[in-house]
Amino acid sequence: MRVHLVTMPWQPLDLPSLQIGLLHSLLTRTRPSDEIHEFHGSLRWAQFLLERTDGLLRPADHAEVGSDSIFDGLGDWVFSGVLYADPDWGVARLRAYAERRGIPVDKAHAMRVHAADFINRSAAEILEEDPDVVGFTSTFMQNVSSLALAAELKRRRPSLTVVFGGSNCDGPMGHALHRNHPFVDHVVRGEGEYAFPALLAHLDAGTPPVDVPGLCWWDGGSSRANEESRRTVAPRDIGSPDYDIWQAELDASPVAEYVRPKLVVEGARGCWWGEKHHCTFCGLNGSAMAFRAKPGEQLWAEVDRLVRRHRILDIVTVDNIIDMAYFTDFLPLAADSGWDLLMHYEVKSNLTTDQLALLARSGAVHIQPGIESLGNRVLDLMDKGVTGSRNVRTLRECADRSLTCTWNYLYGFPGETADDYDPVVDQLPALVHLQPPGGAFRIQLERFSPHFADPALGFAERSPAEMYDHVYDLPEEELADLVYLFDTPPRGIGGETEQRLARAVEAWRAGHAGSTLLMESGADGDLLVHDRRHGWPKRTHRRSGWEAAAFRHLEHGRSGPALHRLLTEEGHTPTPERLTRWLGEQVSLGLLFFDRRSYVSLPLRNAPVRAAAVTDDAGAGVDIEVVAR
């Protein structure tokens, strides 16, 4: 059997498709007689635009319309006219949407006029390989481009078998995609390691796939959806991806000069925190929350093999949360390897000092710790399991180790009030030397999140997000099953409180680059705190005696009573009243952060190595503002 694996725009240009890599490896192992081809449509699209526009539309524009516009649907809209065989479809709807939202759409319009020719060229190229099966992987804004190409392939060759899979096909989304698009023969819902080979075996035998869990298929003119299995893929069955074809295509493409390629690896699936405390707003992991992880030695062998084979040191891990066992096996192996790795990891925001230090030694330069807020009550509403002062401590310790820390300040939770934000916003200017959030954003209702599953949590009224009106030509009742994002009446803060938060975050971002707050020990045991933060007087604070001891304890965060107990045990004699006044004074000076439960010190021990915000010309990857090395 000839199988063609396809990933379409808007796969990031600097990353290979993990899904394609895993499926290629899986089929090579389980069906060695099959002939496997790959089509990296996102890379081809960026090259197509370069050629067609004489370099006016470059890879950076690809990221702006694709990844950066995910909440406005611009990438999907670019291909919707092809899908619906009408170049004017959705144009007026997008124009009205853009005017209401104040978003630029010129580049999306400039791309759309080339979409039909690209789909035609892609279909011809794939059919030249005479495939029996074409499998599409779809995540985020890959649906419409994939559907447009699938429709054209089936129009040209009706006997071809078209299969869809990926996170856009999880749960009811997969069935809705299938029943509304008759040119899609099968949809694999959930993980594909077991289901996809089982489907191919049925295609070989010419038998109906009634026993493939989760599969959507056509039974005559009826769309059937097999019951989804609760069985998850075991770690031993999660293979190592094959990126050879991607590497060869990138190396031969003119797009290569615009991107800094990275390798994608997967150590774990699911979320061990979410199994017990599913963050209320989070829809990640879909129907497969159960946490599973490869042994650290296995993951390191995979990373080592990929680095040696592709000569690429940038590693992006797609795990939603790091396996804590990796601090005893995988990360020490990476730290001792001698490779100058540059790794990305998603972690919990309450890692210890030693764990963050190990991450830095192992080559991690970018972490995403899921901070989301600095207010205790809002964090409780999220069920995050951390406090505001702990999150601030994480920001400080990341800066101390020159770890870029990516996060967003989220708001809009049912039950939150201005009183939950005002004391925090008042203190944000003191944090200007720490990694700022990417912005302040109102949460949107995500499928699979607790907010979505339980309307009693505050989002009983919901409808498919407005952006889908210019993406799909489907009735609302079908969109309600197909899409991932939903609009709801705003909850939580608004008005002046919302504006204050937005202004404070914007000021933080603007003042961060030139700000430092550094602490050093003097020869006599005193502490010197050198304040060079934007918006604060340039001065040096000296702390001696019990005040210096208090600052050292507060590096770990302490409540007032706990700090007093520690000082007393060391022989210091400030009264509780004197200590309380002193703590308030330090907060006023911007040297401490107080979350209403505990205090944490803000000065760094080490000056972070900073560079201006860096993105490659593809606009892909992360904005590096603190760079290790």
N, C-alpha and C positions, 0 to 999 in steps of 0.2 A: 504494500500500500504506500502511496505517495502522500505524505502529510505536509502541508504548508502551515507554519506557525506565523501569525501576524500580530504585530503591535502597531497601532496607528497613532497619529497625533492625538493627545499632546504629551506623549512620553518625554520626560526631560532629556535634552540632547546629550548631557554629559554622563548619563547613566544608562547602562544596558538594562533591558527588561529582565528582571528576575524571573518573572513568570515564563517568558520564552526560554530563558536559560535552564530553568528547572524542568520544563516539559521536554525540551530537547534531550537533556540528560536522562530523564525518565524513560522516554521512548527508546533511546539507544540501549538502555539496560533491559527493558521489558519486552521490546519488540525489535530485536536487532535486524530483522529482515526488511523493516520499513525504510523508506527513503525520506529523509527529513530535510526540509528547506525552511528558511526564515525570511520574513519580509519586515524590515525595520522602517515602517512607514513614517515615523516622526523624523528620522534622519533624512529620509528621501524627500519629505515635504520641505524641510528647511533648505535642502540643496535645490529643490525645484523653485522655491521662491527666490533664492539668490540668483539663479540663472534667468528666470523670467523677468525679474525687475532690475537686472543689471546691478545687483548689490544694494538696491534701495531697501528691500526687506531682508533684514539680517537675522541671525540666530537670536540676538537679544530681543527682537520683536516677537519671535516665536514664543519665548518665555513670557513676555508681557501679555500676549493674547491668550496663551495657554495657562500656565501655572498661576500667573499673577491675577488672572481674571476668573478664577474658579467660581467665585460667588456671584458672578454676573453672566456666566454662560457664554462668553464671547467665543471661546474655542469651538464649542458645539455649534453655535450659530453659523460660523464660517462654512460649515458643511451641510447645514440644514437645507439650503436651496438645492443642493445636489440630491439629498435624500428624497425630497418631495418634488423633484423634477420641475422646479419653478425658481428661477434666479431671484424673483422678487419676494419669495415667501419669507415672512418674518422681518422684512426690512423696515416697514412702518412700525411694527411692534417694538423693534429694537430702538428705533429712533425716539419713540415716545418714552421708553424705559430709560434711555441714556439721558434724555433731557430732565426727567424727574430726579435721577440719581446724580447727575452731574459727572458722568464718566466719559472719558474719551473713547471713541469707537472708530476713529479714522483708520487705524492699522488693521482692524478686523475687516472693515469694508475693502481695504486694499488687497487683503488676502483672499477674500471671498470670490472675487472675479476669476481667480486661478483655480478654485477648488474642483470644478467639474473636469478640467483638463487633467488635473493631478489624479483624480479617481479613475478616469479613463486610462491613463498611462499605467497606473498601478495594476488595474485589472488585467490589462494586456500582458504585463510583465509576469504576473503570477500565473496566468493561464498558459504561458509559454512553457512552464515547467510541468504541465499536464497533471495537476494534483487530483487526487481522489477526495481528499478532505482538506478544508481550509479552516483552521482554528484561530479565532480572535480572542485576545485577552483584553478586557475592558475595565478600566478603573478611572474614577473621576470623569474628566471630559473626553473620554475616548469613545463614548457610545455612538455619537452621530457620525463621526468619520468612519467608524467601523461598520455601522449599518449602511452607510452610503456605498462603501466598497463592496460589502456583502451583497447588496441588492444588484449592483452592476455585474458582479461575478455570476450570480444566478440568472440574470437576464441573458448573459452571453452563453452560459453553460448550465442549463437547468438540472442536469444530472449530478452536478457537483454537490457534495455534502458540506454544509456550512454549520460550524459549531461555535458557540459563544461561551465564555467563562470569565472569571475574574470577580472582583468585589462588587462591580455594578450589577452582577447577576445573583447576588445572595438573596435568599428568602423570596418574598413576594416580588421583588424587583425582577428576578430572573423569569418568573412565569409571565409577568406583564410584558417584558421585552419579547418573549417568545410568541405569545398569542396575538400581539399587535404587529408582528413582522413575519408574515408567512414565508419569506425567503430565508429565514433562519430555521434550519432543520432541527437543531438540538441546542439546548442551553444546559450547561453544567452549573448547578447551584452549589456553592460551598467549595471545599478543597477538591482539587482535581487529581491528586495522585492515585486514588483508587478508581474514581469514576471514569476518567478519560480513557485509560486502557480498556476498561470494561466495555465502554461504548464502542471503541474501535473493534473489539472482538465481536460484538453484535453486528457491526457493519460488515466484517469479514464473512460472518455466517449468514447474513441476510435475515436475521431474526429480530423481532421487536424488543427494544431495551426495557422491558417491563421491570427488571430486577436491579436496574442501576439507580441507587439511592439519589434522590434530589433531581434527577434528570427530567428536563422538559422535552417532549417529542410529539410529533404529529401522528395521531391515530386516525387515519383518513383525513377528514377536514377538522378534527377536534384537537385542540392543544391539551395534552395531558401533562401533569406534573407529578412525578413519583414522590412519595413521601421522603423527606430529607432524613438522613441518618444522624443519630447522635454520636456515632463513632467519629473520632477525630484521627487525623493522620499521626501515626507514632513518629517520634523523632528519628528513629532509625530509617524510616521511609522518606524522610525529607532529604533529598539528594543535594549534591553540589552542582551549581549551575555550570552550563557550558556556554561560554561567551566568545568562542572562536570566530563565529561568523560575524557577530557584532563588531569585534575588533577589526576584522579584515575590512568590513564595509566602512567603518569610521576612518581607518587609515587611508582608504582610497578616496574619501569624500573631501570636497573643498570646505565642508563645514568643520573639519578637524582643526583648522587654524583658529577657530573662534571658541573652542571649548577646552576645558581642562577635564579630561575623562576621569571617572571614578569607578571603582568596582562596588557592586552591591552584594552583600552577604546576608544570610538569615540564620540566626542562632536559635531563635525561639518564636513560637506562635502563641497567641492568646495573651492574657494579662493576669498575673498572679494576684495583683491588687484588686482588679476588677472582679475576680471570682468571689471575693468576699465583700468588697466595697466598690461597686460599680459607680464611677464618677457620674453624677446625675446628667451631665450635658453630653457625655461622650458616646458616640455611636460606632467607634472603631471596634474591630473584631467581629462585628456582625453576629452571625449565629454560632461562632466558634470561639467563645471566651476561654475555654479550658486552656490552661497554661502548659506548654510542653517545650522542652529545650534539649538541644543536642548536648552531649558531653563536651566540656571545654576543650579537651584534647582533640576531639573530632572537628570542632569549629576552627581551632587553630590550624590543623592540618589543611583544612579547606582554604583558609586565608593565605597560608604560606604557599599553597599550590597556585592559587590565582595570582598572587603577587609575582611569583617567579615566572609564570607563563605569560602574563600580560605586561610585566614591568611597570605596573601602576601601584603607587603607594597610598593613594587616597581610597579609603574604605568607608562606605556608608552601610551601616547595619539598619535593617528595616524592622527590627524587633520593637514592638510597642513599649516594652519595658525590659531592662536588662535582667537576666537571670542572676540572682545574687550569688549563686555558686561560681559564677565567672570571676569573682574576686579572688577565688582560691585556685582556679585552674587556668581559664583562658587568658585573663589579663596578665598574670605573671609570665606566661609563655610569650605573650606579645612584648612585654617589657624587656625580657631577656633575649629577644630574637636578634637584635642588632639591626632590624629594619627601622628606617625612619618613617614609620607609619603616620598617617593623618586620618584619624578615625572619628566617625560620628556615632553617638549613642543616645538613645532615649532612656532616661533613668527616673527614679523617684527623687523628689527634691529634698529628702532627708538623709542623704548619704553622709557617712561620717567623714571626718577630716582625712583619715587614712585611706578611705575608699576613693575620695576625690584625688588624693595624691597618687594613688596607684593608677587611676584612669589617666592622669597626666603623664606618668612614667611610661605607660603602655603605648602612648602615641595618640590618645584621644585629644583632639583640639577643639571639638565642638560637641556640646551635649544639649539635649532638650529635656529639662527636668520637670516639665509640667507644673510650673509655678502658678500661673493663672491669676493669683490675687495675693495681696499682702494684708488682707483683713481677716481676722479670725472667724467672724460669724459667716462671712461669705464663703470662706473655705469649708466651714462646717456644712453650709447649704449644698456645696458641691460634693461632700463626702470625700474630701481629699486626704484626710488623715494627717494633716500638718498644720502648723500655725504660721501666722505672718512673720514673726521674728525668726522662725526656722527657715523660711524662704529667703529672708534677707541675709541670714547667715550663709546660705548656699550661694547667693549672688556674690557675697564678699569672698568666700573661699574659692569660688571659681576665678574671680579676678586675681586673687593671690597666686593662683597657679596658671594664669594666662589661658584659662579655658573659656572659649566663647560659649556663652549661655544664651540660647534662643528661647524666647517666651513671649506670650501675649497677655495683656491685662484684660480679663474677661469680666463682664458685668451683665446685668439683666436677669438675675435669678429671682424667682418668686419668693417674696418675703423679705428681700433686702431693703434697707432704708438708707436715707442720707446719713444717719448716725453711724452706719457701718462704714461709710466712706470718708466722711469729713476728717476724722482724726488721722487717717492714713494719708489722704491727699495733702494735709498740712505738712507732713513729714517727707513727702517725695523730693523736695529740693535738696534734702540732706543726702539723698542717695545718688546724686548726679554723677558721682565717680564710679558707680557700679553699672553693670550691663543693663541698659534700659530695655523695656519691652518693645516689640515691633510696633505696637500701637495699643490703643484701648478699643475693644470691640464688644458690641452687644452679641450675646450668644444667639445662635440660630438653632432651631429644633432639628435634630438629626435622627434619622431612622435608627433603630436598635438601641437608642439611649434610654435610660430610665425615664427621662422627661417624656419621651415619645411613648414608651410602653405603658406608662401610668399617667393618664390625664389628670388624676387627682393631685399630682405634684405641681400643677399650675398652668399647664398648657392644653387645656381641654379644646380650645378653638384652634384649629390648624388647617392649612390648605397648602398644596404644593407651592414652593417658592415662586415668586413672580417671574423670575428669570426664565423658568421653563415655558412661559407663554411664547417666547420667541425662539425656543429650541425645538419643541415637539408640536406636531399637529395632531393632538390627541385630546379626548374629553377629560375633564377633571377627574372623573372616577377612575380612569386608567392611569393618569399621572399619579394619583394617590398611591398606587401600587408600584409604579415604575421608578419614582425619584427618591433621592436620599435626603434632600433638604426641604424644610417646610417653613412657611411664614406663620406667625402667631401674633396676637396683640402683644405689644411690649410689656414686659414685667419688670419689677424692680425699679431702680432709679431712673430718673429722667430730668429734663429741665436743667436748672443751674447746676445740680450735683453732677449730672452727666457731662456738662460742658466743663466744669472745673476739673474733673478727672482727665478729660481729653486734653485740656490746656496744659495740665501738669505733666502728662506723659510726653506731650510735644516738646515742652521746655526741657524735660529730662533728656530726650533724644538730642536736642539741639546743643545742650551744654556738656554732653558726656565726654567728647573727644579730648578736651583740654583739661579735664578735671582730675585731681588726685587728692587723696587723703591718706597720708602715710604715717605709720607709727614705728618708732625705733626706741630701743632701750639705751638709756644713758649709762655712763660708767658707774654712777652711784645708785643704780637701781631705779632711777626715775624713768618715766616714759615721756617721750617727746612726740607730739602729734602735729605734723606739718599739714596745714590746711591750704590747698591750692585749688579749691573747687570753684566752678563757675557760679557766680552769684553770692559767694561768701567772702568775707574779708580775708586777705592773705595774712596768716599769722601762724605762730607755733604755740601750742598749748603744752604746758609742763604739768605732769601729774606725778606726785610722789607719795610715799607712805601708803596708807590704806586706799587712797584714790588710785594709785598705780596698781595695787593688788586687785581692786575692784575691776579695773579695765581688763586685766588679764582673765579674770573669771568670766567677764561678760563677752569675751570672744566666743564662748560656747552658749551664751544665752542663759539668763537666770531671772527668776522672779525676784522682787524686792526682798521678801522674807528669806528666800533661799540664799541670796547674796549676803544678807546680814549674818546668817548662820555660818557661812563659809568664812567670812571675815573674822567673826568672833572666834571660831576654832583656830584661826591663825594668830590670835592675840591682838587683833585690831579692835578699837573701842568706839567706833561711831555709833551714836544712838540710832534707833530705827527712824526717828523723826529727822535727824540730820542726814541720814542716808537717803531718805525719801526726797528731801529738798535737793540734795546733790544730784540724784538721778534726774530730777526734773530740769535742773540747770544744764546737764549734759545733753538732754534731749533738745533743749532750746538752742544749744550751740551746734546742734546737728552732729554730735559725736556718738549718740546712741539712738536706736530705734525702739519704740515702745508699742506693743500691739495690744495693750490693756491687760495682758497676762504676764508678759516677761519683757526684759530688755536685752538688746544685743548690741555689741559695739560695732562701729562702722569703719574705723581705720583699717587699712591693709598693712600687712607686714612687708609685702614685696610690691615694687612698682610693676604693673603689668606692661608687657610689650604691646604697644598699640600701633595699628595702621589705620588709615582711612578705610571707610567701608569699601570692601572689595567684592566685585562680581566680575566673572569673566564676561566676554562679549556676548555669550549666549544668555546671560542673565540667569544662569542656572546655578545650582548649589546654594551656599549659604552666604549671608553677608558677614564677612569676617571683620570684626572690629577689635577683637583681642586675639592676637596670633601667637601661639606657642612656637618656640624655636628662636 
